[in-house]
Amino acid sequence: MDVVSALVPPTVMAIFFVFLIMRIVKSQGGPNKAKEDAILDQAEAAAAQAAALRQKSSDT
């Protein structure tokens, strides 16, 4: 149980940091904005799917 409590805070912070960086990049403008937004939308969808799979596997 100590291992889990030691790993949860860094994992949560890492996930938050990734989403923060994604939001910062997404809010930038420029000629490639649509292309960058599409890439970030795909990354967000993949991250959400991975989180759902992790949640599903931890429930079983």
C-alpha distance matrix in Angstrom:
0.0 3.8 5.3 5.2 6.3 8.6 10.0 10.8 13.6 15.5 15.5 16.9 19.3 20.4 21.2 23.0 24.9 26.1 27.4 29.0 30.8 31.8 33.4 35.2 36.6 37.6 39.4 41.6 45.1 47.5 49.2 46.1 44.3 44.6 43.4 40.4 39.5 39.6 37.3 34.8 35.1 34.3 31.2 30.0 30.6 28.7 25.7 25.8 26.2 23.2 21.0 22.4 21.8 18.1 17.9 19.9 17.9 14.6 16.6 17.8
3.8 0.0 3.8 5.4 5.1 6.0 8.6 10.2 12.1 13.7 14.6 16.2 18.0 19.3 20.6 22.3 23.7 25.2 26.9 28.1 29.8 31.2 32.7 34.1 35.7 37.0 38.7 40.7 44.3 46.6 48.6 45.6 43.8 44.4 43.2 40.0 39.4 39.8 37.3 34.7 35.4 34.7 31.4 30.4 31.4 29.5 26.3 26.8 27.5 24.4 22.2 24.2 23.7 19.9 20.0 22.4 20.5 17.3 19.6 21.0
5.3 3.8 0.0 3.8 5.5 5.1 6.2 8.7 11.1 11.8 12.3 14.6 16.4 17.0 18.4 20.5 21.7 22.9 24.8 26.3 27.6 28.9 30.8 32.2 33.4 34.8 36.7 38.6 42.1 44.2 46.0 42.9 41.4 41.8 40.4 37.3 36.9 37.1 34.4 32.1 32.9 31.9 28.6 27.9 28.9 26.7 23.6 24.5 25.0 21.6 19.9 22.1 21.2 17.4 18.2 20.6 18.4 15.6 18.5 19.7
5.2 5.4 3.8 0.0 3.8 5.4 5.2 6.1 9.3 10.7 10.3 12.0 14.5 15.3 16.1 18.2 19.9 20.9 22.4 24.1 25.7 26.8 28.4 30.2 31.5 32.5 34.5 36.6 40.0 42.3 44.1 41.0 39.2 39.5 38.3 35.3 34.5 34.7 32.3 29.8 30.3 29.5 26.3 25.2 26.0 24.1 21.0 21.4 22.0 18.9 16.8 18.8 18.3 14.5 14.8 17.4 15.6 12.6 15.3 17.0
6.3 5.1 5.5 3.8 0.0 3.8 5.6 5.6 7.4 9.8 10.5 11.4 13.4 15.1 16.1 17.4 19.3 20.9 22.2 23.4 25.3 26.7 28.0 29.5 31.3 32.4 34.0 36.1 39.7 42.2 44.2 41.4 39.4 40.0 39.0 35.8 34.9 35.5 33.2 30.4 31.0 30.7 27.4 26.1 27.3 25.7 22.3 22.6 23.8 21.0 18.4 20.6 20.7 16.9 16.8 19.8 18.5 15.2 17.6 19.8
8.6 6.0 5.1 5.4 3.8 0.0 3.8 5.9 6.8 7.8 9.4 11.2 12.4 13.6 15.5 16.9 18.0 19.8 21.6 22.5 24.1 25.8 27.3 28.5 30.1 31.6 33.2 35.0 38.7 41.0 43.0 40.2 38.5 39.3 38.1 34.8 34.3 35.0 32.4 29.8 30.8 30.4 26.9 26.0 27.5 25.7 22.3 23.3 24.5 21.4 19.3 21.9 21.8 18.1 18.6 21.7 20.2 17.3 20.2 22.1
10.0 8.6 6.2 5.2 5.6 3.8 0.0 3.8 5.9 5.8 6.2 8.8 10.3 10.8 12.5 14.5 15.6 16.8 18.7 20.1 21.4 22.8 24.7 26.0 27.3 28.8 30.6 32.4 35.9 38.2 40.0 37.0 35.4 36.1 34.7 31.5 31.1 31.6 28.9 26.4 27.4 26.8 23.3 22.5 24.0 22.0 18.7 19.9 21.0 17.7 15.9 18.7 18.5 14.8 15.8 18.9 17.4 15.0 18.1 20.1
10.8 10.2 8.7 6.1 5.6 5.9 3.8 0.0 3.8 5.7 5.1 6.1 8.6 9.9 10.6 12.2 14.1 15.5 16.7 18.2 20.1 21.2 22.6 24.3 25.9 27.0 28.7 30.8 34.4 36.8 38.8 35.9 33.9 34.4 33.5 30.3 29.4 30.0 27.7 24.9 25.6 25.3 22.0 20.6 22.1 20.6 17.0 17.6 19.1 16.3 13.8 16.5 17.0 13.4 13.6 17.1 16.3 13.6 16.4 18.9
13.6 12.1 11.1 9.3 7.4 6.8 5.9 3.8 0.0 3.8 5.4 5.2 6.1 8.5 10.0 10.5 12.1 14.3 15.5 16.2 18.3 20.0 21.0 22.3 24.3 25.6 26.9 29.0 32.6 35.2 37.5 34.8 32.8 33.7 32.9 29.5 28.7 29.8 27.5 24.5 25.5 25.7 22.2 20.8 22.8 21.7 18.0 18.7 20.8 18.3 15.7 18.7 19.6 16.3 16.5 20.1 19.7 17.2 19.7 22.5
15.5 13.7 11.8 10.7 9.8 7.8 5.8 5.7 3.8 0.0 3.8 5.5 5.0 6.0 8.6 9.8 10.2 12.2 14.3 14.9 16.2 18.2 19.8 20.7 22.3 24.0 25.5 27.2 30.9 33.2 35.3 32.6 30.8 31.9 30.8 27.4 27.0 28.1 25.5 22.7 24.1 24.1 20.4 19.6 21.8 20.3 16.8 18.3 20.3 17.4 15.5 19.0 19.6 16.3 17.3 20.9 20.2 18.2 21.2 23.6
15.5 14.6 12.3 10.3 10.5 9.4 6.2 5.1 5.4 3.8 0.0 3.8 5.4 5.1 6.2 8.6 9.8 10.7 12.5 14.1 15.5 16.7 18.5 20.0 21.3 22.6 24.5 26.4 29.9 32.1 34.0 31.0 29.2 29.9 28.7 25.5 24.9 25.6 23.1 20.3 21.4 21.1 17.6 16.7 18.5 16.9 13.3 14.8 16.6 13.7 11.8 15.2 15.8 12.7 13.9 17.4 16.8 15.1 18.2 20.6
16.9 16.2 14.6 12.0 11.4 11.2 8.8 6.1 5.2 5.5 3.8 0.0 3.8 5.4 5.2 6.2 8.6 10.0 10.8 12.2 14.3 15.5 16.6 18.4 20.1 21.0 22.6 24.9 28.4 31.0 33.1 30.3 28.2 28.8 28.1 24.8 23.8 24.8 22.7 19.6 20.4 20.7 17.3 15.7 17.8 16.9 13.1 13.8 16.3 14.1 11.5 14.7 16.2 13.4 13.7 17.4 17.6 15.8 18.2 21.2
19.3 18.0 16.4 14.5 13.4 12.4 10.3 8.6 6.1 5.0 5.4 3.8 0.0 3.8 5.5 5.0 6.0 8.6 9.9 10.2 12.2 14.1 15.2 16.2 18.2 19.7 20.9 22.9 26.5 29.1 31.4 28.9 26.8 28.0 27.3 23.8 23.1 24.5 22.4 19.2 20.6 21.2 17.7 16.3 19.0 18.2 14.6 15.9 18.6 16.5 14.4 17.8 19.3 16.7 17.3 21.0 21.1 19.5 22.0 24.9
20.4 19.3 17.0 15.3 15.1 13.6 10.8 9.9 8.5 6.0 5.1 5.4 3.8 0.0 3.8 5.4 5.0 6.2 8.7 9.7 10.6 12.3 14.2 15.3 16.5 18.2 20.0 21.6 25.2 27.4 29.4 26.6 24.9 25.9 24.8 21.4 21.1 22.2 19.7 16.8 18.5 18.6 15.0 14.3 17.0 15.7 12.3 14.4 16.7 14.4 13.1 16.8 17.8 15.4 16.8 20.3 20.2 19.1 22.0 24.5
21.2 20.6 18.4 16.1 16.1 15.5 12.5 10.6 10.0 8.6 6.2 5.2 5.5 3.8 0.0 3.8 5.4 5.2 6.4 8.6 10.1 10.7 12.5 14.4 15.6 16.5 18.5 20.6 24.0 26.4 28.2 25.3 23.3 23.9 23.0 19.7 18.9 19.8 17.6 14.5 15.6 15.9 12.4 11.1 13.7 12.8 9.1 10.8 13.5 11.6 10.0 13.6 15.1 13.2 14.3 17.7 18.2 17.4 19.9 22.6
23.0 22.3 20.5 18.2 17.4 16.9 14.5 12.2 10.5 9.8 8.6 6.2 5.0 5.4 3.8 0.0 3.8 5.5 5.2 6.1 8.7 9.8 10.5 12.3 14.3 15.2 16.5 18.8 22.4 25.1 27.4 24.9 22.5 23.5 23.1 19.6 18.6 20.1 18.4 14.9 16.1 17.2 14.0 12.1 15.1 15.1 11.5 12.6 15.9 14.6 12.7 15.9 18.0 16.3 16.7 20.3 21.2 20.1 22.2 25.3
24.9 23.7 21.7 19.9 19.3 18.0 15.6 14.1 12.1 10.2 9.8 8.6 6.0 5.0 5.4 3.8 0.0 3.8 5.5 5.0 6.2 8.5 9.8 10.5 12.3 14.0 15.4 17.0 20.7 23.2 25.5 23.0 21.0 22.5 21.8 18.2 17.8 19.6 17.5 14.2 16.3 17.3 13.9 12.9 16.3 16.0 12.8 14.7 17.7 16.3 15.1 18.6 20.2 18.6 19.6 23.0 23.6 22.8 25.2 28.0
26.1 25.2 22.9 20.9 20.9 19.8 16.8 15.5 14.3 12.2 10.7 10.0 8.6 6.2 5.2 5.5 3.8 0.0 3.8 5.4 5.2 6.2 8.7 10.0 10.6 12.1 14.3 15.9 19.3 21.4 23.3 20.5 18.7 19.8 18.8 15.3 14.9 16.3 14.0 10.9 13.0 13.7 10.1 9.7 13.1 12.5 9.7 12.2 15.0 13.7 13.2 16.6 18.1 17.0 18.5 21.5 22.1 21.9 24.4 27.0
27.4 26.9 24.8 22.4 22.2 21.6 18.7 16.7 15.5 14.3 12.5 10.8 9.9 8.7 6.4 5.2 5.5 3.8 0.0 3.8 5.5 4.9 6.1 8.6 9.9 10.3 12.2 14.6 17.9 20.5 22.5 19.9 17.4 18.2 17.9 14.5 13.3 15.0 13.4 9.8 11.2 12.7 9.8 8.0 11.6 12.2 9.4 10.8 14.2 13.8 12.8 15.8 18.0 17.3 18.1 21.1 22.4 22.2 24.1 27.0
29.0 28.1 26.3 24.1 23.4 22.5 20.1 18.2 16.2 14.9 14.1 12.2 10.2 9.7 8.6 6.1 5.0 5.4 3.8 0.0 3.8 5.4 5.2 6.2 8.7 9.8 10.7 12.9 16.5 19.3 21.9 19.7 17.2 18.8 18.8 15.2 14.2 16.7 15.3 11.7 13.6 15.6 12.8 11.4 15.1 15.8 13.2 14.6 18.0 17.6 16.4 19.5 21.7 20.8 21.4 24.6 25.8 25.3 27.3 30.3
30.8 29.8 27.6 25.7 25.3 24.1 21.4 20.1 18.3 16.2 15.5 14.3 12.2 10.6 10.1 8.7 6.2 5.2 5.5 3.8 0.0 3.8 5.4 5.0 6.1 8.4 9.9 11.1 14.6 17.0 19.4 17.1 15.1 16.9 16.5 12.7 12.7 15.1 13.2 10.2 12.9 14.6 11.8 11.5 15.3 15.6 13.4 15.6 18.7 18.1 17.7 20.9 22.7 21.9 23.2 26.2 27.1 26.9 29.2 31.9
31.8 31.2 28.9 26.8 26.7 25.8 22.8 21.2 20.0 18.2 16.7 15.5 14.1 12.3 10.7 9.8 8.5 6.2 4.9 5.4 3.8 0.0 3.8 5.5 5.2 6.0 8.6 10.2 13.4 15.7 17.7 15.0 12.8 14.0 13.6 10.0 9.3 11.6 10.0 6.6 9.2 11.1 8.7 8.3 12.0 12.8 11.3 13.3 16.2 16.3 16.2 19.0 20.9 20.8 22.0 24.6 25.9 26.2 28.2 30.8
33.4 32.7 30.8 28.4 28.0 27.3 24.7 22.6 21.0 19.8 18.5 16.6 15.2 14.2 12.5 10.5 9.8 8.7 6.1 5.2 5.4 3.8 0.0 3.8 5.5 5.0 6.1 8.9 12.1 15.2 17.6 15.5 12.6 14.0 14.6 11.2 9.8 12.7 12.2 8.7 10.3 13.2 11.5 10.1 13.7 15.3 13.7 14.8 18.1 18.6 18.0 20.5 22.9 22.8 23.4 26.2 27.8 27.9 29.5 32.4
35.2 34.1 32.2 30.2 29.5 28.5 26.0 24.3 22.3 20.7 20.0 18.4 16.2 15.3 14.4 12.3 10.5 10.0 8.6 6.2 5.0 5.5 3.8 0.0 3.8 5.4 5.3 6.7 10.5 13.4 16.3 14.7 12.2 14.5 15.1 11.5 11.1 14.4 13.6 10.7 13.1 15.8 14.0 13.3 17.0 18.2 16.6 18.2 21.4 21.6 21.1 23.9 26.1 25.7 26.6 29.5 30.8 30.8 32.7 35.5
36.6 35.7 33.4 31.5 31.3 30.1 27.3 25.9 24.3 22.3 21.3 20.1 18.2 16.5 15.6 14.3 12.3 10.6 9.9 8.7 6.1 5.2 5.5 3.8 0.0 3.8 5.5 5.4 8.7 10.9 13.3 11.3 9.2 11.6 11.7 8.0 8.4 11.7 10.6 8.4 11.4 13.7 12.2 12.5 16.0 17.0 16.1 18.1 20.9 21.1 21.4 24.0 25.9 25.9 27.2 29.7 31.0 31.4 33.4 35.9
37.6 37.0 34.8 32.5 32.4 31.6 28.8 27.0 25.6 24.0 22.6 21.0 19.7 18.2 16.5 15.2 14.0 12.1 10.3 9.8 8.4 6.0 5.0 5.4 3.8 0.0 3.8 5.5 7.9 10.6 12.7 10.7 7.6 9.3 10.2 7.0 5.8 9.4 9.6 7.1 9.1 12.1 11.5 11.2 14.3 16.1 15.6 16.9 19.7 20.6 20.8 23.0 25.2 25.6 26.6 28.9 30.6 31.1 32.7 35.4
39.4 38.7 36.7 34.5 34.0 33.2 30.6 28.7 26.9 25.5 24.5 22.6 20.9 20.0 18.5 16.5 15.4 14.3 12.2 10.7 9.9 8.6 6.1 5.3 5.5 3.8 0.0 3.8 6.6 10.1 13.0 12.0 8.8 11.0 12.8 10.0 8.8 12.6 13.2 10.9 12.5 15.8 15.2 14.4 17.5 19.6 18.8 19.8 22.8 23.8 23.6 25.7 28.2 28.5 29.1 31.6 33.4 33.7 35.2 38.0
41.6 40.7 38.6 36.6 36.1 35.0 32.4 30.8 29.0 27.2 26.4 24.9 22.9 21.6 20.6 18.8 17.0 15.9 14.6 12.9 11.1 10.2 8.9 6.7 5.4 5.5 3.8 0.0 3.8 6.9 10.2 9.7 7.2 10.5 11.9 9.3 9.5 13.2 13.5 12.0 14.3 17.1 16.6 16.6 19.7 21.3 20.8 22.3 25.1 25.9 26.1 28.4 30.5 30.8 31.8 34.3 35.8 36.2 38.0 40.6
45.1 44.3 42.1 40.0 39.7 38.7 35.9 34.4 32.6 30.9 29.9 28.4 26.5 25.2 24.0 22.4 20.7 19.3 17.9 16.5 14.6 13.4 12.1 10.5 8.7 7.9 6.6 3.8 0.0 3.8 7.1 7.7 5.5 8.9 10.9 9.5 9.9 13.3 14.3 13.6 15.5 18.3 18.4 18.7 21.4 23.2 23.2 24.6 27.2 28.2 28.7 30.7 32.8 33.5 34.5 36.7 38.3 39.0 40.6 43.2
47.5 46.6 44.2 42.3 42.2 41.0 38.2 36.8 35.2 33.2 32.1 31.0 29.1 27.4 26.4 25.1 23.2 21.4 20.5 19.3 17.0 15.7 15.2 13.4 10.9 10.6 10.1 6.9 3.8 0.0 3.8 5.6 5.4 8.9 10.2 9.7 11.1 13.9 14.8 15.0 17.1 19.3 19.8 20.7 23.1 24.6 25.1 26.7 28.9 29.9 30.8 32.8 34.7 35.4 36.7 38.8 40.3 41.2 42.9 45.3
49.2 48.6 46.0 44.1 44.2 43.0 40.0 38.8 37.5 35.3 34.0 33.1 31.4 29.4 28.2 27.4 25.5 23.3 22.5 21.9 19.4 17.7 17.6 16.3 13.3 12.7 13.0 10.2 7.1 3.8 0.0 3.8 5.6 7.9 8.8 9.6 11.4 13.3 14.4 15.6 17.4 19.2 20.1 21.5 23.4 24.8 25.8 27.5 29.3 30.5 31.7 33.6 35.1 36.2 37.7 39.4 40.9 42.1 43.8 46.0
46.1 45.6 42.9 41.0 41.4 40.2 37.0 35.9 34.8 32.6 31.0 30.3 28.9 26.6 25.3 24.9 23.0 20.5 19.9 19.7 17.1 15.0 15.5 14.7 11.3 10.7 12.0 9.7 7.7 5.6 3.8 0.0 3.8 5.6 5.3 6.1 8.5 10.1 10.7 12.2 14.2 15.6 16.6 18.2 20.1 21.3 22.4 24.2 25.8 26.9 28.4 30.2 31.6 32.8 34.4 36.0 37.4 38.7 40.5 42.5
44.3 43.8 41.4 39.2 39.4 38.5 35.4 33.9 32.8 30.8 29.2 28.2 26.8 24.9 23.3 22.5 21.0 18.7 17.4 17.2 15.1 12.8 12.6 12.2 9.2 7.6 8.8 7.2 5.5 5.4 5.6 3.8 0.0 3.8 5.5 5.1 6.0 8.6 9.9 10.4 12.0 14.2 15.1 16.0 18.1 19.8 20.6 22.0 24.0 25.4 26.4 28.1 29.9 31.0 32.3 34.1 35.7 36.8 38.4 40.7
44.6 44.4 41.8 39.5 40.0 39.3 36.1 34.4 33.7 31.9 29.9 28.8 28.0 25.9 23.9 23.5 22.5 19.8 18.2 18.8 16.9 14.0 14.0 14.5 11.6 9.3 11.0 10.5 8.9 8.9 7.9 5.6 3.8 0.0 3.8 5.5 5.1 6.2 8.7 9.9 10.4 12.4 14.2 15.1 16.4 18.4 19.8 20.9 22.5 24.2 25.5 26.8 28.6 30.1 31.3 32.7 34.5 35.9 37.3 39.4
43.4 43.2 40.4 38.3 39.0 38.1 34.7 33.5 32.9 30.8 28.7 28.1 27.3 24.8 23.0 23.1 21.8 18.8 17.9 18.8 16.5 13.6 14.6 15.1 11.7 10.2 12.8 11.9 10.9 10.2 8.8 5.3 5.5 3.8 0.0 3.8 5.4 5.2 6.4 8.7 9.9 10.9 12.5 14.3 15.6 16.8 18.5 20.1 21.3 22.7 24.5 25.9 27.2 28.7 30.4 31.7 33.1 34.7 36.3 38.2
40.4 40.0 37.3 35.3 35.8 34.8 31.5 30.3 29.5 27.4 25.5 24.8 23.8 21.4 19.7 19.6 18.2 15.3 14.5 15.2 12.7 10.0 11.2 11.5 8.0 7.0 10.0 9.3 9.5 9.7 9.6 6.1 5.1 5.5 3.8 0.0 3.8 5.4 5.1 6.2 8.5 9.9 10.5 12.2 14.2 15.3 16.3 18.2 19.9 20.9 22.3 24.2 25.6 26.7 28.3 30.0 31.3 32.6 34.5 36.5
39.5 39.4 36.9 34.5 34.9 34.3 31.1 29.4 28.7 27.0 24.9 23.8 23.1 21.1 18.9 18.6 17.8 14.9 13.3 14.2 12.7 9.3 9.8 11.1 8.4 5.8 8.8 9.5 9.9 11.1 11.4 8.5 6.0 5.1 5.4 3.8 0.0 3.8 5.4 5.1 6.0 8.6 9.7 10.3 12.1 14.1 15.0 16.2 18.1 19.7 20.7 22.3 24.1 25.4 26.5 28.2 29.9 31.2 32.6 34.8
39.6 39.8 37.1 34.7 35.5 35.0 31.6 30.0 29.8 28.1 25.6 24.8 24.5 22.2 19.8 20.1 19.6 16.3 15.0 16.7 15.1 11.6 12.7 14.4 11.7 9.4 12.6 13.2 13.3 13.9 13.3 10.1 8.6 6.2 5.2 5.4 3.8 0.0 3.8 5.5 5.1 6.3 8.7 9.9 10.6 12.4 14.2 15.3 16.5 18.3 19.9 21.1 22.6 24.3 25.7 26.9 28.5 30.2 31.6 33.5
37.3 37.3 34.4 32.3 33.2 32.4 28.9 27.7 27.5 25.5 23.1 22.7 22.4 19.7 17.6 18.4 17.5 14.0 13.4 15.3 13.2 10.0 12.2 13.6 10.6 9.6 13.2 13.5 14.3 14.8 14.4 10.7 9.9 8.7 6.4 5.1 5.4 3.8 0.0 3.8 5.5 5.2 6.3 8.7 10.0 10.6 12.3 14.3 15.3 16.4 18.3 20.0 21.1 22.4 24.3 25.6 26.8 28.5 30.3 32.0
34.8 34.7 32.1 29.8 30.4 29.8 26.4 24.9 24.5 22.7 20.3 19.6 19.2 16.8 14.5 14.9 14.2 10.9 9.8 11.7 10.2 6.6 8.7 10.7 8.4 7.1 10.9 12.0 13.6 15.0 15.6 12.2 10.4 9.9 8.7 6.2 5.1 5.5 3.8 0.0 3.8 5.3 4.9 6.0 8.5 9.7 10.3 12.1 14.0 15.0 16.2 18.1 19.7 20.7 22.2 23.9 25.3 26.6 28.3 30.4
35.1 35.4 32.9 30.3 31.0 30.8 27.4 25.6 25.5 24.1 21.4 20.4 20.6 18.5 15.6 16.1 16.3 13.0 11.2 13.6 12.9 9.2 10.3 13.1 11.4 9.1 12.5 14.3 15.5 17.1 17.4 14.2 12.0 10.4 9.9 8.5 6.0 5.1 5.5 3.8 0.0 3.8 5.4 5.1 6.2 8.6 9.8 10.5 12.2 14.1 15.2 16.4 18.3 19.8 20.9 22.3 24.2 25.6 26.9 29.0
34.3 34.7 31.9 29.5 30.7 30.4 26.8 25.3 25.7 24.1 21.1 20.7 21.2 18.6 15.9 17.2 17.3 13.7 12.7 15.6 14.6 11.1 13.2 15.8 13.7 12.1 15.8 17.1 18.3 19.3 19.2 15.6 14.2 12.4 10.9 9.9 8.6 6.3 5.2 5.3 3.8 0.0 3.8 5.4 5.1 6.2 8.6 9.9 10.5 12.2 14.2 15.3 16.4 18.2 19.8 20.9 22.4 24.2 25.7 27.4
31.2 31.4 28.6 26.3 27.4 26.9 23.3 22.0 22.2 20.4 17.6 17.3 17.7 15.0 12.4 14.0 13.9 10.1 9.8 12.8 11.8 8.7 11.5 14.0 12.2 11.5 15.2 16.6 18.4 19.8 20.1 16.6 15.1 14.2 12.5 10.5 9.7 8.7 6.3 4.9 5.4 3.8 0.0 3.8 5.4 5.1 6.1 8.5 9.8 10.4 12.1 14.1 15.2 16.3 18.1 19.7 20.8 22.3 24.2 26.0
30.0 30.4 27.9 25.2 26.1 26.0 22.5 20.6 20.8 19.6 16.7 15.7 16.3 14.3 11.1 12.1 12.9 9.7 8.0 11.4 11.5 8.3 10.1 13.3 12.5 11.2 14.4 16.6 18.7 20.7 21.5 18.2 16.0 15.1 14.3 12.2 10.3 9.9 8.7 6.0 5.1 5.4 3.8 0.0 3.8 5.4 5.0 6.1 8.5 9.8 10.4 12.2 14.1 15.2 16.3 18.1 19.8 20.9 22.4 24.7
30.6 31.4 28.9 26.0 27.3 27.5 24.0 22.1 22.8 21.8 18.5 17.8 19.0 17.0 13.7 15.1 16.3 13.1 11.6 15.1 15.3 12.0 13.7 17.0 16.0 14.3 17.5 19.7 21.4 23.1 23.4 20.1 18.1 16.4 15.6 14.2 12.1 10.6 10.0 8.5 6.2 5.1 5.4 3.8 0.0 3.8 5.4 5.1 6.1 8.5 9.8 10.5 12.2 14.1 15.2 16.3 18.2 19.9 21.0 22.9
28.7 29.5 26.7 24.1 25.7 25.7 22.0 20.6 21.7 20.3 16.9 16.9 18.2 15.7 12.8 15.1 16.0 12.5 12.2 15.8 15.6 12.8 15.3 18.2 17.0 16.1 19.6 21.3 23.2 24.6 24.8 21.3 19.8 18.4 16.8 15.3 14.1 12.4 10.6 9.7 8.6 6.2 5.1 5.4 3.8 0.0 3.8 5.5 5.0 6.1 8.5 9.8 10.4 12.2 14.1 15.1 16.3 18.2 19.9 21.4
25.7 26.3 23.6 21.0 22.3 22.3 18.7 17.0 18.0 16.8 13.3 13.1 14.6 12.3 9.1 11.5 12.8 9.7 9.4 13.2 13.4 11.3 13.7 16.6 16.1 15.6 18.8 20.8 23.2 25.1 25.8 22.4 20.6 19.8 18.5 16.3 15.0 14.2 12.3 10.3 9.8 8.6 6.1 5.0 5.4 3.8 0.0 3.8 5.4 5.1 6.1 8.6 9.8 10.4 12.1 14.0 15.2 16.3 18.3 20.3
25.8 26.8 24.5 21.4 22.6 23.3 19.9 17.6 18.7 18.3 14.8 13.8 15.9 14.4 10.8 12.6 14.7 12.2 10.8 14.6 15.6 13.3 14.8 18.2 18.1 16.9 19.8 22.3 24.6 26.7 27.5 24.2 22.0 20.9 20.1 18.2 16.2 15.3 14.3 12.1 10.5 9.9 8.5 6.1 5.1 5.5 3.8 0.0 3.8 5.4 5.1 6.1 8.6 9.8 10.4 12.1 14.2 15.2 16.4 18.8
26.2 27.5 25.0 22.0 23.8 24.5 21.0 19.1 20.8 20.3 16.6 16.3 18.6 16.7 13.5 15.9 17.7 15.0 14.2 18.0 18.7 16.2 18.1 21.4 20.9 19.7 22.8 25.1 27.2 28.9 29.3 25.8 24.0 22.5 21.3 19.9 18.1 16.5 15.3 14.0 12.2 10.5 9.8 8.5 6.1 5.0 5.4 3.8 0.0 3.8 5.4 5.1 6.2 8.6 9.8 10.4 12.2 14.2 15.3 17.0
23.2 24.4 21.6 18.9 21.0 21.4 17.7 16.3 18.3 17.4 13.7 14.1 16.5 14.4 11.6 14.6 16.3 13.7 13.8 17.6 18.1 16.3 18.6 21.6 21.1 20.6 23.8 25.9 28.2 29.9 30.5 26.9 25.4 24.2 22.7 20.9 19.7 18.3 16.4 15.0 14.1 12.2 10.4 9.8 8.5 6.1 5.1 5.4 3.8 0.0 3.8 5.4 5.1 6.1 8.5 9.7 10.4 12.2 14.2 15.7
21.0 22.2 19.9 16.8 18.4 19.3 15.9 13.8 15.7 15.5 11.8 11.5 14.4 13.1 10.0 12.7 15.1 13.2 12.8 16.4 17.7 16.2 18.0 21.1 21.4 20.8 23.6 26.1 28.7 30.8 31.7 28.4 26.4 25.5 24.5 22.3 20.7 19.9 18.3 16.2 15.2 14.2 12.1 10.4 9.8 8.5 6.1 5.1 5.4 3.8 0.0 3.8 5.4 5.0 6.1 8.5 9.8 10.5 12.2 14.6
22.4 24.2 22.1 18.8 20.6 21.9 18.7 16.5 18.7 19.0 15.2 14.7 17.8 16.8 13.6 15.9 18.6 16.6 15.8 19.5 20.9 19.0 20.5 23.9 24.0 23.0 25.7 28.4 30.7 32.8 33.6 30.2 28.1 26.8 25.9 24.2 22.3 21.1 20.0 18.1 16.4 15.3 14.1 12.2 10.5 9.8 8.6 6.1 5.1 5.4 3.8 0.0 3.8 5.4 5.0 6.0 8.5 9.8 10.5 12.7
21.8 23.7 21.2 18.3 20.7 21.8 18.5 17.0 19.6 19.6 15.8 16.2 19.3 17.8 15.1 18.0 20.2 18.1 18.0 21.7 22.7 20.9 22.9 26.1 25.9 25.2 28.2 30.5 32.8 34.7 35.1 31.6 29.9 28.6 27.2 25.6 24.1 22.6 21.1 19.7 18.3 16.4 15.2 14.1 12.2 10.4 9.8 8.6 6.2 5.1 5.4 3.8 0.0 3.8 5.4 5.0 6.0 8.5 9.8 11.0
18.1 19.9 17.4 14.5 16.9 18.1 14.8 13.4 16.3 16.3 12.7 13.4 16.7 15.4 13.2 16.3 18.6 17.0 17.3 20.8 21.9 20.8 22.8 25.7 25.9 25.6 28.5 30.8 33.5 35.4 36.2 32.8 31.0 30.1 28.7 26.7 25.4 24.3 22.4 20.7 19.8 18.2 16.3 15.2 14.1 12.2 10.4 9.8 8.6 6.1 5.0 5.4 3.8 0.0 3.8 5.4 5.1 6.1 8.6 10.3
17.9 20.0 18.2 14.8 16.8 18.6 15.8 13.6 16.5 17.3 13.9 13.7 17.3 16.8 14.3 16.7 19.6 18.5 18.1 21.4 23.2 22.0 23.4 26.6 27.2 26.6 29.1 31.8 34.5 36.7 37.7 34.4 32.3 31.3 30.4 28.3 26.5 25.7 24.3 22.2 20.9 19.8 18.1 16.3 15.2 14.1 12.1 10.4 9.8 8.5 6.1 5.0 5.4 3.8 0.0 3.8 5.5 5.2 6.2 9.0
19.9 22.4 20.6 17.4 19.8 21.7 18.9 17.1 20.1 20.9 17.4 17.4 21.0 20.3 17.7 20.3 23.0 21.5 21.1 24.6 26.2 24.6 26.2 29.5 29.7 28.9 31.6 34.3 36.7 38.8 39.4 36.0 34.1 32.7 31.7 30.0 28.2 26.9 25.6 23.9 22.3 20.9 19.7 18.1 16.3 15.1 14.0 12.1 10.4 9.7 8.5 6.0 5.0 5.4 3.8 0.0 3.8 5.5 5.2 6.8
17.9 20.5 18.4 15.6 18.5 20.2 17.4 16.3 19.7 20.2 16.8 17.6 21.1 20.2 18.2 21.2 23.6 22.1 22.4 25.8 27.1 25.9 27.8 30.8 31.0 30.6 33.4 35.8 38.3 40.3 40.9 37.4 35.7 34.5 33.1 31.3 29.9 28.5 26.8 25.3 24.2 22.4 20.8 19.8 18.2 16.3 15.2 14.2 12.2 10.4 9.8 8.5 6.0 5.1 5.5 3.8 0.0 3.8 5.4 5.5
14.6 17.3 15.6 12.6 15.2 17.3 15.0 13.6 17.2 18.2 15.1 15.8 19.5 19.1 17.4 20.1 22.8 21.9 22.2 25.3 26.9 26.2 27.9 30.8 31.4 31.1 33.7 36.2 39.0 41.2 42.1 38.7 36.8 35.9 34.7 32.6 31.2 30.2 28.5 26.6 25.6 24.2 22.3 20.9 19.9 18.2 16.3 15.2 14.2 12.2 10.5 9.8 8.5 6.1 5.2 5.5 3.8 0.0 3.8 5.5
16.6 19.6 18.5 15.3 17.6 20.2 18.1 16.4 19.7 21.2 18.2 18.2 22.0 22.0 19.9 22.2 25.2 24.4 24.1 27.3 29.2 28.2 29.5 32.7 33.4 32.7 35.2 38.0 40.6 42.9 43.8 40.5 38.4 37.3 36.3 34.5 32.6 31.6 30.3 28.3 26.9 25.7 24.2 22.4 21.0 19.9 18.3 16.4 15.3 14.2 12.2 10.5 9.8 8.6 6.2 5.2 5.4 3.8 0.0 3.8
17.8 21.0 19.7 17.0 19.8 22.1 20.1 18.9 22.5 23.6 20.6 21.2 24.9 24.5 22.6 25.3 28.0 27.0 27.0 30.3 31.9 30.8 32.4 35.5 35.9 35.4 38.0 40.6 43.2 45.3 46.0 42.5 40.7 39.4 38.2 36.5 34.8 33.5 32.0 30.4 29.0 27.4 26.0 24.7 22.9 21.4 20.3 18.8 17.0 15.7 14.6 12.7 11.0 10.3 9.0 6.8 5.5 5.5 3.8 0.0
